Amino acid sequence: MVPLKNPANIKKGEMLPVYCLLKGKPTKAWIYATYAGFSNLRNTFAWTTHTDKNMIAKVKILKKGLWLVKTEDSLPYKDPSKADSYKFISTLTFEIK
């Protein structure tokens, strides 16, 4: 996941576009984003979105503060007797002032 704008220049209410890749190739993905204090519940996010046809997702910055943006994907493992899949997770953290 690659931010297409510098998060340091994003303001509350704006969108942060991110480009999604898996093993160096563009990929479709769900994007989950939240800010510090939104919820104490595990896997609860303030914003969820999916990539568009260009593999870009837009995260709306709802509030000032510390943010976490996350995506994950998996691929089948070559030897199913040892593992089911490879899991890939990408996170981006930044502060909105």
C-alpha positions as CSV (number, residue, x, y, z in Angstrom):
1,M,0.0,0.0,0.0
2,V,1.5,3.3,-1.1
3,P,0.1,6.7,-0.2
4,L,-0.3,8.8,-3.3
5,K,-0.3,12.0,-1.3
6,N,1.9,12.9,1.7
7,P,-0.2,12.3,4.8
8,A,1.5,15.2,6.5
9,N,-0.2,17.5,4.0
10,I,-3.7,16.1,4.4
11,K,-6.3,17.9,6.5
12,K,-9.4,16.8,8.3
13,G,-12.2,16.1,5.7
14,E,-9.9,15.4,2.8
15,M,-9.3,12.1,1.1
16,L,-6.0,10.2,1.3
17,P,-5.5,8.1,-1.9
18,V,-3.6,4.8,-1.5
19,Y,-2.3,2.5,-4.3
20,C,-2.4,-1.2,-3.6
21,L,0.2,-3.7,-4.7
22,L,0.8,-7.4,-4.0
23,K,4.2,-8.8,-4.7
24,G,4.9,-5.6,-6.8
25,K,1.8,-5.9,-9.0
26,P,-1.4,-3.8,-8.7
27,T,-4.1,-5.6,-6.8
28,K,-7.7,-5.2,-5.6
29,A,-8.0,-4.8,-1.9
30,W,-10.1,-3.8,1.0
31,I,-8.7,-0.9,3.0
32,Y,-9.5,-0.3,6.7
33,A,-8.7,2.9,8.5
34,T,-9.2,4.3,11.9
35,Y,-8.0,6.9,14.3
36,A,-6.8,6.8,17.9
37,G,-9.8,6.8,20.3
38,F,-12.4,5.7,17.7
39,S,-13.1,2.4,19.4
40,N,-11.6,-0.1,21.9
41,L,-13.0,-3.0,20.0
42,R,-10.7,-5.2,18.0
43,N,-11.0,-5.0,14.2
44,T,-13.4,-2.0,14.4
45,F,-12.5,0.8,11.9
46,A,-13.8,4.3,11.2
47,W,-13.5,4.0,7.4
48,T,-13.7,0.9,5.1
49,T,-13.3,1.1,1.4
50,H,-12.2,-0.9,-1.6
51,T,-9.9,-0.2,-4.5
52,D,-11.3,1.2,-7.8
53,K,-10.5,-0.1,-11.3
54,N,-7.0,1.6,-11.0
55,M,-6.3,-0.2,-7.7
56,I,-6.6,3.1,-5.8
57,A,-8.6,3.4,-2.6
58,K,-9.6,6.7,-1.0
59,V,-9.6,7.1,2.8
60,K,-11.6,10.0,4.2
61,I,-9.8,11.7,7.1
62,L,-12.6,12.2,9.6
63,K,-10.7,13.7,12.5
64,K,-7.4,15.1,13.6
65,G,-5.0,12.7,15.4
66,L,-3.1,9.5,15.0
67,W,-4.4,7.3,12.1
68,L,-3.8,3.7,11.1
69,V,-4.6,2.5,7.5
70,K,-4.4,-1.3,6.9
71,T,-4.8,-3.8,4.1
72,E,-4.2,-7.5,4.0
73,D,-4.3,-10.3,1.4
74,S,-3.2,-13.9,1.0
75,L,-1.9,-16.3,-1.6
76,P,-2.0,-20.1,-1.6
77,Y,1.1,-21.7,-0.1
78,K,3.0,-23.9,-2.5
79,D,2.9,-26.9,-0.2
80,P,-0.6,-27.3,1.4
81,S,0.7,-30.0,3.8
82,K,2.8,-27.3,5.5
83,A,0.6,-24.3,5.4
84,D,-2.7,-23.0,3.8
85,S,-1.5,-19.7,2.6
86,Y,0.9,-16.8,2.7
87,K,-0.5,-13.7,4.5
88,F,0.5,-10.2,3.6
89,I,-0.3,-7.2,5.7
90,S,0.5,-3.6,5.0
91,T,0.0,-0.7,7.5
92,L,0.5,3.0,7.4
93,T,0.5,5.2,10.4
94,F,0.5,9.0,10.5
95,E,-0.8,12.0,12.4
96,I,-3.2,14.6,11.1
97,K,-2.7,18.0,12.6
